[in-house]
Amino acid sequence: MEQPPKHRIDSAGVRVWTISSVITALVLYLIAVGLIFAVQYWEWPSWLPPVAFGLVTVIMIPSVFFFPRLRWRYYRYEVSEKEVYLQSGFFFQSRTLIPMVRVQYVETEEGPLLRRYGLATLTIHTAGGESFTIPALPKAEAHQLRQQLHAWVRVDEDE
Amino acid sequence: MNKRRLHPSMILFSLLRGMKESVPGLLGIFSVRWFREGASFWSGGIEWFIGFLGIFFLLSLLSAVLRWYREKFWTEDGHFCREVGALFRKRVEIPLERIHSIDESETPFHRMFGVVQIQMETIGGDSEAEIQLKAVSCKDAYRLREELSRTVESDDDMQTTESAAPIRRINGQELFKAGVTSGRFGVIFGILGTVFSTVDDLFQWDWVEELKNLWESGIGFPIWILILVPLLLAWLFSILGTLVTHAHFTVRREKTHLIVERGLWERNRSTLPLKKIQAIHVIENPLRQLFGLVEVKVECAGYGEEEKQKVVAFPLLKRTELTAFLEAFFPEYATVVQKPLHSPPDRCFKWGLMFEIPVLLIAGALWFFFPSWGGWTFLLLPLGVLYDLLTFRDAGWALDGDCLVIRSRGINRKTILIPRRAMQCRTMEQTPLGRWQGWACFATTLASGEEYETSPMERKEVLQLIQALDPEPGWKSDQVAKMSG
């Protein structure tokens, strides 16, 4: 745990997250535009639209231009027969070990955006409904990893 | 255990409940007719009214009888099986070892028929995981319980050698003390507040005006009575509440199971396999801490609802009694609770003071803009520092063998004992400040779905903890080599 996990996720993930942030930003801007009409027709307070535009811009600039790259840069994973080792987060950083004896099942998921870039997300489930994800793996790698993990999952004696 | 039906009193129970639930609907139908027919409501003949009710009653009786007739439960090849449904039949089979706990509850109505309601909790949080048997005769309930404890025993000879079954009953004095110090009056105060505000809405009293009149009328009505009386009332209610829920509180250990019984009006009995217990909570609210009293709860996996995950193991113990109590009922945790705790590094407290700066700024701003009272907000600063000092002093952790202790304070001081087997993952968490200053937190998620985080500790201590809590310490691979290096 002194060292971060070995592998990075696919750098195309940066683009996927950027695009999804842009979409979120557009939706939020649309709502802000809606506020302009609301001010005109229902006489809502006139300071609402500028404040909304300002807020959306301030919040969305980092999540479009900086966060996706930072997230990619600090996300690491490493899988061995014994355990899964993950590092995530660039501001609050965490390193997690999930022993293979605690893994219940593993699944892969591809949203429309991820599929467009040939990526998939791998999710590892443990008891109690907790889950851990490796976002943005190349699709083939994700499927292979899922099969590998399923082969490695064992049952603990003290359970 | 052969196929059997629920106790026939279930028909009565489901009939009564069905009627209670249909009251709003029936009222709706009648009021529609009332509005349409006006005064001639009754002129349609009382026969119409009685006939309608009669048919309704017959139909509900029929469905209740059918449902009772169709519902069967039994055990077979280490599975609990159940068949339900009059029209759509459903059959559920659950391996006995997957059943985490059995809750039995009985109201006086149940007692009249000598039956209990059984609720079984299984692994997995979804609604399918819960099974409720509405009315099971005591004999069947006992047999079911026996059958379940047998399965756990067979794959575990952990504590079977012990012959004495420890038991602990609450006495009147303890019950009273628990009520007085329960601290639940905050909640009840809230309820009283809601009642008060509804009354206020109903009568449209102008309280301020009323009070002013009262004050001026010179009866000498001291204002503090208005605060003290509801507070006292809430306190009394909380004592009563504790008395009712925790009366006859008995906890005992039978080989591999913990059995908790309590209640005056509705009696509850929970049967929990010791092995499935995820953590033990020792809780001290400020009042109890002052008198050296603690409450002990156990956290189980498999309970659907968040709050129900924690079952009270004993409502009130002297702190000095705690070790003996754990030794008797949860030997797994008895040694770790005696270990002295490691405190967080001193520099955490110093850096934590930094978070008082915003308080200082806000207080300063308030003072500047509202010189008449804004200065008082500076008092928040010493209060904040005092609270920081308290939380810092109470925070700590210790490790002993397979068990981790973490202690923290929100308002109550909580000491949580977590065995290694419950931990689903081990995480090191770091804030930017922590990365710079070389401290980190250890966090873990349990099979109950709860996540726990320690107070800050030295980074290398977190790494040692993570290594010590490895479920397979003997495993040889490069991962292990790297962690030790």
Interface residues (C-beta under 8 A of the other chain):
Chain A: M1 E2 Q3 E78 S80 E81 K82 E83 Y85 F91 F92 Q93 S94 R95 T96 L97 I98 P99 V101 R102 T126 A127 G128 G129 E130 F132 D156 D158 E159
Chain B: I123 G125 A301 R421 M423 Q424 C425 R426 T427 M428 E429 Q430 T431 P432 R435 A443 T445 L446 A447 S448 G449 E450 E451 L463 I466 Q467 D470 P471 E472 W475 S477 D478 Q479 V480 K482 M483 G485
